[in-house]
Amino acid sequence: MKGRGQWANRVLDDSDIERTPEYEEFMKKLQEYHDERGTVLTPEPELGRKRLDLLKLYKKVTEAGGYDHCTTEKGVWRDLAQSYKLAANNTNAGYLLKTIYYKNLAAYEIKTFHGKEPPPKELVEDRSAAGGPIMTRTFENTPPEGSPDTEAKEEDLSMSPSAVNTTQAVTTNSGRTLRQAPPQRQFYQPPVTTPRATSKTATAGPSQQQQPHQQTQQPQPTHQTPPQHPNGASSVNPAQSWTPPISVPAHYSGTSLGPVPRPVITPANSPQAYMNQRQMTMPLTRAPKLGAGHPGASLMTRVTMGLRSGLPDEVAFALTNLVRISFEHGDSLKADDYPGMTEALVLELSRLTDFTRGSSKDITDTIETPENQKKLNIILEAALILRNMSINVENAKYMASLKLCRSTIVEGVNIPPHSTLTELKHYCLDIAEAMCPLLSLADNGELFKGLVAGLDSDDRGILIASLRGITRLVHRDETNRLKSVNLTSIRRVQDLLLLEDEELLLASLDFLYQYTVMDENIAVLMSQPTALGFLNQLKRLLLHQAEENHTTYSLRPRVKIPPPTQIPNLPQEIVNELLGFPEPERATKWMRTCFTPDSDCDITQIALWQSYQARFTPYVNIRPLLAAADFIKNVSVAFSEASAMVLSMPPGTQKFIIKGIKPRLTPLSPSGVDYLACQWTVGAGQHPENIMGRCQEMLPSPQDLFSHILDAHLTPPPPGEGANMTLCCFWAECHRFPPPGSSDRRSVIAHVRTHMPDTKRPDSKPGVKIFKPVTGTPVDNPVSTIQKNLEEYLPPSETLVLKKQVTTVDERGDAAGVALTAALVMRNIARASGMGAKLVGEYFRGGLEGDCHEVATLNQPLSQYLYDLLIDRFEEEEMEKFGEREKKKGGVVVRS
């Protein structure tokens, strides 16, 4: 469609307008509303080169929430305009679309969609679309258009045809448009009078040349007023006179000589205005609040200072944060980095003495008060923080250097049994365990006594921590302080070896390792009635949680089972099943029924073809046979590994074979049933010359095979002759019931049942296959490839089975864990001298030495330690024998 008026030759797109009955009805109502309101309706406004459908535009805006919502939300009008797919140069399409809606539909929307009375047309249609919402406009809250409060920055409309039409479309009744013509620029004109001439003597020049599209006007003198300062004051010095405007001479042609210069505000011509402007732009400075802009102290600094302050709230804040930090970042929380923090924590922990004095009832009465409950919680938090910090070796070393910390831990280890203080005692024992390797046993006798007392505890945690603490405290002891531990506690530790608790086992064995370092302690252990049981427990732990595996070796070379020489005889039911397939599928099924893949075997092509031909020639009237050449080619379809080959024979002849298949022992039906062959020797009995060979029957199941044997080979005797009839077993190479046999028919039948294969085991028969129940496609038996290969060989008559048992090892493959510690304890015992050596020698000669040899053979990672034990034991025995010989000679034996 072409445009009208100035742009009549421009082609417009009116595809957006759908002139449906709904559209016609809407436009009729809209026109009536505008006539009643006294405003002008543009029925088909233009946006770009598109004519807009006002009904569609009305629906889009009302669905978006209405005119006011689209105006307050940024970018809504732009998005609506982009839906019209305008040209890329229409950068102000959003504002134009807003103006179209504002002039034509905004008041109608308020009336019909919102159900309210719209503002008068003087506040809507007679104004420009610039501004905010219109629904709440009144004469009181809406200033006159053109005032500073209502001026809005409107978008420029390019003078394109679409812009002109849009401007014409939105012209109000008062004749105002969206854009006014810009004022004409005034150019500088040279003066025609002397520089001293005043404005009264100046004459007006000829008319100036205007823009091409405007008419020539009578020249008027140009007056300029001095520029005003933003605050209203003049920007020039009042003492100076203002230069009047310059007139244009009458003879001047009107050619522009450049822009008219304007005065510039400087400190020289307007010092007061310059000072005022400087004060207005100078930022207001105020004194900042105390601490504003300062990040303050770090968290750890505040925590440390809070602990050292002793104020209850600050201490509680510090402990709460330290519990979290010590748990999440225990390795990075070092005592050296925060001086005074560890000392403050130890000081809080030292207050535990307020709760550990007196009897159990006194402790309960003390803790029950709310105030003491809070104190106990603070002590527990301090103990937990120190316990987490002690995991770091540097922190443990720092704590061990504090005298108050050592004495406090001794108090914590000796806390009397009480349910409320159990957690605190656990924390103190963990701290003591970390500090013990750094302490001297000579200076910490009280700590040693407290740990020894923990050996009699029934609490697993206290028992493990006490064992570990003692082990670490005495590892450099040369005075044998462990001999002061009573035998009851030692027996209790030995009894712990019976438990299947690995953590408790390791702690007990570590303690016993330190205990058996001294020969004096070994003599005490070996003199007890429980010594043999103790050694047996150590021997048992040498294979603790060992993984057992077996390796079988054949002592003679394997003999491969020779392949069958005859193609299996097919039962009639398999033949009937094969007759249901067309060629060449029948040939493929027959090959898979009678043959199996074998890369080392072959069969002549003529034998293969003749066997197939002999089997199906009687049924040629039902289905004709496949041609011989096609039959041979079909072998590679049945078996992908097989191929037809031609061998050159010595006399110059050729042999045509199929390489890669061999006959089956028993047929495999197309439906996947592996038939069983009857291995009964026919004709065997009291007359060996009547032997006819094996029975040729093939049966689909063990039950059918068993029924066949009962009917054909163990026929029931006639009535009245059963008492004198004997039965024999002629199954393959069986010699259970040889001739003359047995008259106990039930025993013979029960024996024959043992020859039936077990169908529940897929590997019970060599070469068995498992078939899918629907398609009958053979799939691999769930037996490994090695097992399948072994089934093709005769079982070796002599084999060697090597059994290995491997215990826990570390990342390098060396022995570790319970088994290693048990071996080290036994090695300490084996190296004993004096009275203990004699007792140990008796136990080793009683069978313990042989058991160690066996374990060393089974457990390869532990063998090195066990052989060291056995060598030490051998050297001790040799020294004992040498000493006895020297005593008989009267010599002196010196042990190195």
C-alpha positions in Angstrom: 0.0 0.0 0.0 1.2 3.5 -0.9 1.4 6.4 1.5 -0.5 9.6 1.3 0.4 13.3 1.1 4.1 14.2 0.9 5.2 10.5 0.9 2.5 9.3 -1.6 5.0 7.2 -3.5 6.3 5.4 -0.5 5.3 1.7 -0.1 3.9 0.8 3.4 3.5 -2.6 5.0 0.0 -3.2 6.4 0.5 -6.9 7.1 0.1 -6.2 10.8 -3.6 -5.2 10.4 -6.1 -8.0 10.4 -9.5 -6.6 9.5 -11.6 -9.1 11.3 -15.1 -8.4 12.7 -13.5 -8.0 16.2 -11.1 -5.4 14.7 -13.9 -3.5 13.0 -16.0 -3.5 16.2 -13.0 -2.3 18.3 -12.2 0.6 15.8 -15.9 1.6 15.8 -16.0 1.9 19.6 -12.6 3.6 19.7 -13.8 6.2 17.1 -17.0 6.9 19.1 -15.0 7.4 22.2 -12.6 9.9 20.6 -15.6 11.8 19.1 -17.2 11.9 22.5 -14.0 13.0 24.2 -13.3 15.6 21.5 -9.9 14.2 20.4 -8.5 13.1 17.1 -8.0 9.4 16.3 -5.4 8.1 13.8 -7.0 4.8 12.8 -3.9 3.3 11.1 -0.8 5.1 12.5 2.6 4.4 11.0 5.7 3.1 12.7 8.7 3.0 10.4 7.1 1.6 7.2 4.5 -0.5 9.0 0.8 0.4 9.6 -0.1 -0.6 13.1 -3.1 -2.6 14.2 -4.4 -0.6 17.2 -6.4 -3.7 18.5 -3.2 -5.8 18.7 -1.2 -2.9 20.2 -4.0 -2.4 22.8 -3.9 -6.1 23.7 -0.1 -6.2 24.0 0.0 -3.2 26.3 -2.8 -4.3 28.6 -1.3 -7.8 28.9 1.9 -6.1 30.0 0.0 -4.2 32.7 -1.2 -1.1 31.0 0.3 2.3 29.9 1.4 3.4 33.3 3.2 0.1 34.0 5.0 0.1 30.6 6.1 3.7 31.2 7.5 3.1 34.7 9.3 -0.1 33.8 12.5 0.6 31.9 12.7 -0.7 28.3 9.2 -2.1 27.9 8.3 0.3 25.0 11.6 -0.5 23.3 10.9 -4.3 23.6 7.3 -3.8 22.2 8.7 -1.8 19.3 11.3 -4.5 18.5 8.5 -7.0 18.1 7.5 -5.2 14.9 11.0 -6.0 13.3 11.7 -2.5 12.2 14.8 -1.3 10.4 18.0 -1.0 12.4 18.2 2.8 12.0 14.9 3.3 14.0 16.7 4.0 17.2 13.7 6.0 18.7 11.0 3.5 17.8 10.1 2.9 21.4 9.3 6.5 22.0 7.3 6.7 18.8 5.3 3.6 19.7 4.6 5.1 23.2 3.4 8.4 21.5 1.0 6.5 19.2 -0.5 4.6 22.1 -0.6 7.8 24.2 -2.5 9.8 21.7 -4.9 7.1 20.5 -5.4 4.5 23.3 -4.2 5.7 26.7 -7.4 7.4 27.8 -9.5 4.6 26.2 -7.5 2.0 28.3 -8.2 3.9 31.6 -11.9 4.0 30.7 -12.5 0.4 29.5 -9.6 -1.7 30.9 -9.2 -0.1 34.4 -12.8 1.1 34.7 -11.8 4.6 35.8 -12.4 8.0 34.5 -9.4 9.3 32.6 -7.9 12.7 33.2 -9.1 15.6 31.0 -7.7 15.8 27.5 -5.8 18.9 28.5 -3.7 16.7 30.7 -3.3 13.8 28.2 -3.9 14.2 24.5 -3.1 17.9 24.4 0.3 17.2 26.0 3.3 15.3 24.7 4.0 11.7 25.6 7.0 12.7 27.7 6.5 12.1 31.4 5.4 9.4 33.8 2.0 7.8 34.6 -1.2 9.5 33.5 -3.9 7.7 35.5 -3.4 9.9 38.6 -2.9 13.2 36.8 -4.9 16.2 38.1 -4.6 20.0 37.5 -3.3 20.3 41.1 -0.4 17.8 40.8 0.5 18.4 37.2 2.4 21.7 36.4 1.8 23.4 33.1 3.7 21.9 30.2 6.9 23.7 29.4 7.8 24.5 33.0 11.1 23.2 34.4 9.2 20.5 36.3 7.6 19.0 33.3 10.3 19.4 30.6 11.5 16.1 29.4 14.2 15.2 27.1 12.5 14.0 24.0 14.1 11.8 21.4 15.0 13.4 18.0 12.9 12.3 15.1 14.8 12.0 11.9 13.1 13.6 8.9 12.5 10.3 7.2 9.1 9.7 5.6 8.1 7.5 8.6 9.1 10.2 11.0 7.2 12.9 9.2 4.0 10.8 9.1 4.4 9.9 12.7 4.8 13.6 13.6 1.8 14.5 11.6 -0.2 11.7 13.2 0.5 12.8 16.7 -0.2 16.6 16.2 -2.5 17.9 18.8 -5.5 20.2 18.3 -3.5 23.2 19.4 -1.2 22.8 16.5 1.9 21.8 18.6 4.1 19.0 17.3 6.7 16.9 18.9 9.5 19.0 17.7 9.9 22.7 17.1 12.1 24.3 14.5 15.5 25.3 16.1 16.2 29.0 16.6 18.3 30.6 13.9 22.0 31.1 14.7 23.2 34.7 14.8 26.6 35.3 13.2 29.1 37.9 13.9 28.9 41.1 11.8 31.7 43.7 11.5 30.9 47.1 12.9 30.1 50.1 10.5 30.9 52.8 13.1 34.0 53.6 15.0 34.8 51.5 18.0 33.6 54.3 20.3 30.1 54.4 18.8 27.3 53.6 21.1 24.2 51.5 20.6 22.2 54.7 19.9 24.2 55.6 16.8 24.3 52.0 15.4 22.2 51.4 12.4 20.6 48.2 11.3 22.2 46.3 8.4 20.5 44.8 5.4 18.5 41.6 5.7 20.4 38.5 6.4 20.2 35.3 4.4 18.0 32.8 6.1 17.7 29.0 5.6 16.6 27.8 2.2 13.2 26.6 3.4 12.4 29.9 5.2 11.3 33.3 3.8 13.6 36.3 3.9 12.8 38.6 6.8 13.5 42.3 7.5 16.9 42.6 9.3 16.6 43.4 13.0 19.4 44.5 15.3 20.7 41.7 17.4 20.8 42.3 21.1 22.8 40.3 23.5 22.4 40.4 27.3 25.3 39.7 29.6 25.5 36.1 30.8 24.1 35.4 34.2 25.7 33.3 36.9 23.8 30.2 38.0 23.0 31.9 41.4 21.5 34.9 39.6 24.4 37.3 39.9 26.0 38.9 36.9 29.2 37.3 35.7 30.8 40.6 34.8 32.1 43.3 37.0 29.5 46.0 37.7 32.1 48.6 37.5 32.8 47.8 33.9 30.4 49.0 31.1 28.7 46.4 29.0 29.6 46.5 25.3 26.5 47.1 23.1 25.6 44.8 20.3 27.2 45.3 17.0 25.1 46.5 14.0 25.5 45.4 10.4 26.5 48.0 7.8 24.0 48.8 5.1 26.5 48.0 2.3 27.4 44.5 3.8 26.5 41.6 1.5 25.4 39.3 4.4 28.2 36.8 4.2 28.9 35.1 7.6 32.3 35.9 9.1 32.1 33.5 12.0 30.4 33.0 15.4 29.7 35.8 17.8 32.2 35.7 20.8 30.9 35.5 24.3 32.5 36.7 27.5 34.2 34.2 29.7 34.0 34.3 33.5 37.5 34.8 34.9 38.9 35.9 38.3 39.9 39.2 36.6 36.5 40.3 35.3 34.3 38.7 38.0 36.2 37.8 41.2 33.1 37.6 43.4 31.3 35.2 41.0 34.5 33.1 40.7 34.7 32.8 44.5 31.0 31.9 44.8 31.4 29.2 42.1 34.5 27.8 43.8 32.7 27.6 47.2 29.7 25.8 45.5 31.9 23.2 44.0 34.1 22.7 47.1 33.2 19.4 48.8 31.8 19.7 52.3 34.3 18.3 54.8 33.2 17.1 58.1 35.1 15.4 60.9 34.8 11.6 60.5 33.4 9.5 63.3 35.8 7.8 65.6 36.9 4.6 64.0 35.1 5.1 60.7 37.0 3.6 57.7 39.3 1.6 60.0 39.0 -2.3 59.6 39.9 -2.9 63.2 41.9 -5.7 64.7 41.9 -9.1 63.2 39.8 -11.9 64.6 42.8 -13.8 66.1 44.1 -10.6 67.7 40.7 -10.0 69.3 40.5 -13.6 70.4 43.9 -13.5 72.0 43.2 -10.2 73.7 39.8 -11.5 74.8 41.4 -14.5 76.5 44.0 -12.5 78.2 41.5 -9.9 79.4 39.6 -12.4 81.6 36.3 -10.7 80.9 33.6 -13.4 80.9 31.9 -12.2 77.6 35.2 -11.7 75.8 36.5 -15.1 77.0 33.3 -16.8 75.9 33.5 -15.1 72.4 37.2 -16.1 72.1 36.6 -19.8 73.1 33.6 -20.1 70.7 35.6 -18.9 67.7 38.7 -20.9 68.7 36.7 -24.2 68.9 35.6 -23.6 65.3 39.0 -22.5 64.1 40.9 -25.3 65.8 38.6 -27.9 64.2 38.7 -26.4 60.7 42.3 -25.2 60.6 44.0 -27.0 63.3 47.3 -27.4 61.4 47.6 -23.7 60.8 46.8 -22.6 64.4 50.3 -22.4 65.9 51.0 -21.3 69.4 54.2 -19.4 68.4 52.1 -17.1 66.0 49.8 -15.9 68.8 51.8 -15.1 72.0 49.8 -15.5 75.2 46.9 -17.4 73.6 48.1 -20.9 74.7 49.0 -19.6 78.2 45.5 -18.2 78.6 43.9 -21.4 77.5 46.0 -23.4 79.9 45.0 -21.0 82.7 41.3 -21.6 81.9 42.0 -25.4 81.9 43.8 -25.2 85.2 40.5 -24.2 86.9 39.5 -27.9 86.6 40.9 -28.4 90.1 37.8 -26.7 91.5 35.8 -29.7 90.4 38.1 -32.6 91.0 38.5 -32.3 94.8 36.6 -34.5 97.2 34.4 -37.5 96.8 32.0 -38.3 93.9 29.1 -36.8 95.9 31.0 -33.6 96.5 31.8 -33.3 92.8 28.1 -33.8 91.9 27.0 -31.2 94.4 29.6 -28.8 93.0 28.7 -29.2 89.4 24.9 -29.0 89.8 24.9 -25.2 90.4 24.2 -23.2 87.2 27.3 -21.0 87.8 29.6 -24.0 88.0 28.0 -25.5 84.9 29.0 -22.4 82.9 32.5 -22.6 84.4 32.8 -26.3 83.4 31.6 -25.5 79.9 34.4 -22.9 79.6 37.0 -25.5 80.9 35.7 -28.1 78.4 36.0 -25.7 75.5 39.6 -24.7 76.5 40.5 -28.4 76.8 39.0 -29.2 73.4 41.0 -26.3 71.8 44.2 -27.5 73.4 43.5 -31.0 72.3 43.0 -30.0 68.7 46.1 -27.8 68.8 48.2 -30.6 70.3 47.9 -32.7 67.1 50.5 -30.3 65.6 53.9 -31.4 66.8 55.1 -27.8 67.2 52.2 -27.0 69.4 52.7 -30.1 71.5 56.3 -29.1 72.0 55.3 -25.6 73.1 52.7 -27.0 75.6 55.3 -29.5 77.0 57.6 -26.5 77.8 54.9 -24.8 80.0 55.1 -25.9 83.6 51.5 -25.0 84.3 50.4 -27.1 81.3 52.3 -30.1 82.5 50.9 -29.9 86.0 47.4 -29.3 84.7 47.5 -32.3 82.4 48.6 -34.4 85.4 45.5 -33.2 87.3 43.4 -34.0 84.2 44.8 -37.5 83.8 44.1 -38.2 87.5 40.5 -37.0 87.4 38.4 -39.4 89.6 35.7 -41.4 87.8 32.6 -39.3 87.3 30.2 -39.3 84.4 30.2 -35.5 84.1 34.0 -35.3 83.9 34.6 -38.2 81.5 34.8 -35.9 78.5 37.3 -33.6 80.2 39.5 -36.6 81.1 39.4 -37.8 77.5 40.7 -34.4 76.3 43.5 -34.4 78.9 44.6 -37.9 78.0 44.7 -36.9 74.3 46.9 -33.9 75.2 49.1 -36.1 77.4 49.5 -38.6 74.5 50.7 -35.8 72.2 53.1 -34.4 74.9 54.6 -37.7 76.2 57.2 -38.2 73.4 58.6 -34.8 74.4 58.7 -35.4 78.1 61.3 -37.1 80.3 60.0 -40.0 82.4 62.3 -39.2 85.3 60.6 -35.7 85.7 57.0 -36.9 85.1 56.5 -39.7 87.5 53.0 -38.5 88.5 51.9 -38.5 84.9 53.2 -42.1 84.5 51.3 -43.2 87.6 48.1 -41.6 86.3 48.5 -43.4 82.9 49.2 -46.7 84.6 46.0 -46.3 86.6 44.1 -45.9 83.4 45.0 -49.5 82.4 42.4 -50.7 84.9 39.6 -48.6 83.4 36.6 -50.1 81.7 36.3 -47.1 79.3 37.7 -48.0 75.9 38.9 -44.5 75.1 40.7 -44.1 78.5 42.3 -47.5 78.1 43.6 -46.8 74.6 44.8 -43.4 75.5 46.6 -44.7 78.6 48.3 -47.5 76.6 49.5 -45.1 74.0 50.6 -42.5 76.5 52.7 -45.1 78.4 54.2 -46.4 75.2 55.3 -43.0 74.1 56.5 -41.9 77.6 58.8 -44.9 78.2 60.2 -45.3 74.6 63.6 -43.8 75.8 63.5 -45.3 79.3 66.6 -47.2 80.4 65.5 -47.7 84.0 62.7 -50.2 83.2 60.0 -48.3 85.0 57.5 -50.7 83.3 58.4 -53.4 85.8 56.5 -51.4 88.4 53.3 -52.2 86.6 51.5 -54.9 88.5 51.0 -58.3 86.9 47.2 -57.9 87.0 47.4 -55.0 84.6 49.8 -56.9 82.3 47.5 -59.9 82.2 44.6 -57.6 81.3 46.6 -56.2 78.4 47.4 -59.7 77.3 43.7 -60.6 77.4 42.9 -57.7 75.1 44.7 -59.6 72.3 41.6 -61.9 72.2 39.4 -59.0 70.9 38.8 -58.2 67.3 39.3 -54.4 67.9 42.2 -53.3 65.6 42.7 -50.0 67.4 42.8 -51.7 70.8 45.0 -54.5 69.4 47.6 -52.0 68.1 47.7 -50.0 71.4 48.1 -53.3 73.4 50.8 -54.7 71.1 52.7 -51.4 71.2 52.7 -51.5 75.0 53.8 -55.1 75.0 56.6 -54.3 72.6 58.0 -51.7 75.0 57.5 -54.1 77.9 59.4 -56.9 76.3 62.4 -54.8 75.4 63.9 -55.7 78.9 64.9 -59.3 79.6 63.7 -59.0 83.1 60.2 -58.4 82.0 60.3 -61.3 79.5 61.3 -63.6 82.3 58.3 -62.5 84.3 56.0 -63.0 81.3 57.4 -66.5 80.5 57.1 -67.7 84.1 53.4 -67.1 84.2 50.9 -70.0 83.5 49.4 -67.9 80.6 52.8 -67.7 78.7 51.9 -70.4 76.2 48.5 -68.9 75.5 50.1 -65.5 75.1 52.6 -66.8 72.5 49.8 -68.6 70.7 47.8 -65.4 70.5 50.9 -63.6 69.0 51.2 -66.4 66.5 47.6 -66.1 65.5 48.0 -62.3 65.0 50.8 -62.9 62.6 48.0 -63.7 60.1 45.6 -61.0 61.3 43.1 -60.1 58.5 45.2 -62.0 55.9 43.9 -62.4 52.4 44.2 -66.0 51.3 44.9 -67.0 47.7 45.9 -70.3 46.0 48.1 -71.0 43.0 48.0 -74.4 41.3 51.0 -75.7 39.4 51.0 -78.9 37.2 53.9 -81.2 37.8 53.5 -82.8 34.4 52.9 -81.4 31.0 49.3 -81.1 30.0 47.8 -83.5 27.4 45.2 -82.1 25.0 42.1 -84.1 24.5 42.0 -85.4 20.9 39.1 -84.1 18.9 36.2 -86.4 18.0 36.6 -88.3 14.8 33.0 -88.8 14.0 30.2 -86.3 13.5 27.5 -86.8 16.2 24.4 -88.6 15.4 21.4 -86.3 15.4 18.2 -87.4 17.2 15.0 -87.3 15.2 13.6 -84.3 17.1 16.6 -82.2 16.1 16.2 -83.3 12.5 12.6 -82.3 12.6 13.5 -78.9 14.0 16.1 -78.3 11.3 13.7 -79.2 8.6 11.7 -76.1 9.5 14.4 -73.8 8.3 14.9 -72.8 4.6 18.3 -73.0 2.9 20.9 -71.7 3.5 19.8 -71.1 7.1 19.3 -74.9 7.6 22.9 -75.6 6.6 24.1 -72.9 9.0 22.0 -74.4 11.9 23.2 -77.9 11.1 26.8 -76.8 11.2 26.4 -75.1 14.6 24.5 -78.2 15.9 27.2 -80.7 15.0 30.5 -78.6 15.1 32.3 -76.2 17.4 35.1 -73.7 16.6 38.7 -74.8 17.2 41.6 -73.0 15.5 43.8 -76.1 15.6 41.4 -78.6 14.0 40.1 -79.1 10.5 37.8 -81.4 8.5 37.8 -82.2 4.8 35.2 -80.5 2.7 34.0 -83.7 1.1 33.4 -85.3 4.6 31.4 -82.3 5.7 29.3 -82.2 2.6 28.6 -86.0 2.5 27.6 -85.9 6.2 25.1 -83.1 5.5 23.9 -84.8 2.3 23.4 -88.2 4.0 21.4 -86.6 6.8 18.9 -84.6 4.7 18.7 -86.6 1.4 15.7 -88.6 2.6 13.8 -85.2 3.0 14.7 -83.7 -0.3 11.1 -83.8 -1.4 10.3 -81.5 1.5 13.1 -79.0 1.0 15.8 -79.4 -1.7 19.5 -79.5 -0.6 21.8 -76.5 -0.9 24.4 -76.8 -3.7 27.8 -78.1 -2.7 29.6 -74.9 -3.6 27.2 -72.7 -1.8 27.3 -75.1 1.2 31.1 -74.7 1.5 30.8 -70.9 1.2 28.3 -70.9 4.0 30.8 -72.3 6.5 32.2 -68.8 7.1 28.7 -67.6 7.9 28.2 -70.3 10.5 31.7 -69.8 12.0 33.5 -66.5 11.4 36.8 -68.1 12.5 36.5 -71.0 9.9 37.6 -70.8 6.3 38.0 -73.1 3.3 41.6 -73.9 2.4 43.5 -76.0 -0.2 46.5 -77.9 1.0 49.2 -79.2 -1.4 50.0 -82.8 -0.8 53.4 -84.5 -1.6 52.4 -86.5 -4.7 51.2 -83.3 -6.3 47.6 -83.7 -5.2 45.5 -81.2 -3.3 43.4 -81.6 -0.2 40.4 -79.4 0.3 39.7 -78.7 4.0 37.7 -76.5 6.3 40.1 -75.0 8.9 38.9 -73.9 12.3 36.1 -76.3 13.3 35.8 -79.8 14.9 32.9 -82.2 15.6 31.0 -81.9 18.8 30.9 -84.8 21.3 27.1 -84.3 21.6 24.8 -82.2 19.3 23.5 -78.8 20.3 20.0 -78.2 19.1 19.0 -75.0 17.3 16.9 -74.0 20.3 20.0 -74.2 22.6 19.6 -77.6 24.3 22.9 -79.4 24.8 22.2 -83.1 24.3 23.7 -85.8 26.5 25.3 -88.9 25.1 24.6 -92.3 26.7 28.0 -93.8 27.5 26.8 -97.3 28.4 28.8 -100.1 26.8 26.4 -102.2 24.8 26.8 -106.0 25.0 29.2 -106.0 27.9 28.7 -108.8 30.5 29.9 -112.3 31.0 30.7 -112.6 27.3 33.3 -109.9 26.4 33.3 -111.0 22.7 29.7 -109.6 22.4 30.8 -106.0 23.1 29.2 -103.7 20.5 30.6 -100.4 21.6 29.0 -97.4 23.2 25.3 -96.7 23.0 24.5 -94.1 20.3 21.5 -92.5 21.9 21.4 -88.8 22.5 19.0 -87.4 25.1 18.1 -83.8 25.8 18.1 -83.9 29.7 19.6 -85.9 32.6 16.2 -87.2 33.4 15.6 -88.5 29.9 19.1 -90.1 30.0 18.4 -91.8 33.3 15.0 -93.1 32.0 16.7 -94.4 28.9 19.3 -96.4 31.0 16.5 -97.9 33.1 14.5 -98.9 30.1 17.2 -100.0 27.7 20.1 -101.2 29.9 18.7 -102.0 33.3 15.5 -103.6 32.2 13.3 -104.7 35.1 13.2 -108.6 35.5 10.1 -110.6 34.7 7.8 -111.2 37.6 9.1 -113.9 40.0 12.8 -113.8 38.7 14.0 -110.6 40.4 15.6 -112.5 43.3 18.1 -114.3 41.1 18.9 -111.4 38.6 22.2 -109.5 39.1 22.9 -106.0 37.7 26.3 -104.4 36.6 27.4 -100.9 35.8 28.9 -100.6 32.3 29.0 -96.8 32.2 32.2 -95.8 30.4 35.2 -96.7 32.6 33.2 -97.3 35.9 34.2 -100.3 38.0 31.8 -99.9 40.9 29.6 -103.0 40.0 31.7 -105.2 37.7 30.5 -108.6 36.6 28.9 -110.8 38.0 27.3 -107.7 39.5 24.9 -107.2 42.5 21.5 -108.5 43.1 20.6 -105.3 45.0 18.8 -103.5 42.2 18.2 -100.4 44.3 21.9 -99.9 45.1 22.9 -100.2 41.4 20.2 -97.7 40.3 21.3 -95.3 43.0 24.9 -95.6 41.8 24.0 -95.1 38.2 22.3 -91.8 39.1 25.7 -90.5 40.2 26.8 -90.6 36.5 24.1 -88.0 35.6 25.5 -84.5 35.1 24.4 -81.6 37.4 22.4 -79.2 35.2 22.5 -76.5 37.8 26.2 -75.9 37.1 26.9 -74.3 33.7 30.5 -75.6 33.8 29.6 -79.2 34.8 30.1 -80.4 31.3 33.1 -79.4 29.0 32.1 -77.0 26.2 28.6 -76.3 27.5 26.9 -73.2 26.2 24.1 -71.1 27.7 21.5 -69.9 25.1 19.1 -67.1 25.1 15.5 -68.5 25.6 13.9 -66.6 22.7 16.3 -66.4 19.8 18.4 -69.4 20.6 21.6 -67.5 19.9 24.5 -69.0 21.7 26.3 -66.7 24.2 29.5 -67.3 26.1 29.5 -69.4 29.1 30.2 -67.4 32.3 33.6 -69.2 32.6 36.8 -67.4 32.0 38.7 -67.9 28.8 41.5 -69.7 30.7 39.0 -72.1 32.1 37.6 -72.9 28.6 41.1 -73.6 27.4 41.8 -75.8 30.3 38.7 -77.9 29.6 40.3 -78.9 26.3 43.1 -80.7 28.2 43.1 -83.8 30.3 43.4 -82.9 34.0 47.0 -83.4 35.2 47.6 -86.4 37.4 49.9 -84.5 39.8 49.5 -80.9 40.8 51.0 -78.6 43.4 48.9 -76.0 45.2 50.7 -73.0 46.8 48.7 -71.1 49.4 49.6 -67.5 50.3 48.2 -65.3 53.0 49.1 -61.6 52.8 48.4 -59.3 55.8 48.3 -55.5 55.9 51.0 -53.7 53.9 51.8 -50.0 53.5 52.0 -48.0 50.2 55.5 -49.4 49.5 54.4 -53.0 50.0 56.1 -53.5 53.4 54.4 -55.2 56.3 52.4 -53.0 58.6 49.7 -53.0 61.2 48.8 -55.7 63.8 50.7 -58.5 62.2 54.0 -56.5 62.1 53.7 -55.4 65.7 53.0 -59.0 66.8 56.1 -60.2 64.9 58.2 -57.5 66.6 57.0 -58.6 70.1 57.9 -62.2 69.3 61.3 -61.1 68.1 61.9 -59.3 71.4 60.9 -62.5 73.2 63.1 -64.7 71.0 66.1 -62.5 71.7 65.7 -62.9 75.5 68.7 -64.0 77.5 69.2 -65.5 81.0 66.2 -67.2 82.7 63.8 -65.9 80.1 65.8 -67.4 77.3 65.5 -70.9 78.8 61.7 -70.6 79.1 61.4 -69.2 75.5 63.6 -72.0 74.2 61.2 -74.6 75.6 58.2 -73.0 74.0 59.9 -72.6 70.6 61.1 -76.2 70.6 57.6 -77.3 71.5 56.3 -76.3 68.1 56.3 -72.5 67.9 59.4 -72.5 65.7 57.7 -74.6 63.1 54.7 -72.4 63.1 56.8 -69.4 62.5 58.4 -71.1 59.5 55.0 -71.8 58.1 53.8 -68.2 58.6 57.0 -66.9 57.0 56.3 -69.1 54.0 52.7 -68.0 53.7 53.0 -64.3 54.5 55.7 -62.9 52.2 55.7 -59.3 53.5 56.3 -60.5 57.1 58.8 -63.2 56.2 61.9 -60.9 56.7 60.9 -60.2 60.4 60.1 -63.8 61.1 63.4 -65.1 59.6 65.2 -62.6 61.8 63.3 -64.0 64.8 64.2 -67.6 63.8 67.9 -66.7 63.2 68.1 -65.0 66.6 66.5 -68.0 68.2 69.0 -70.3 66.5 71.9 -68.2 67.6 70.6 -68.3 71.2 70.3 -72.0 71.1 73.8 -72.4 69.7 75.2 -70.2 72.4 73.4 -72.2 75.0 74.9 -75.5 73.6 78.3 -73.9 73.4 78.0 -72.7 77.0 77.1 -76.1 78.3 80.1 -77.7 76.5 82.4 -75.1 78.0 81.0 -75.7 81.4 81.8 -79.3 81.1 85.3 -78.4 80.1 85.6 -75.9 83.0 85.9 -72.9 80.7 84.3 -69.5 81.0 81.7 -68.4 78.4 81.5 -64.7 77.6 78.4 -63.5 75.8 78.8 -60.7 73.3 
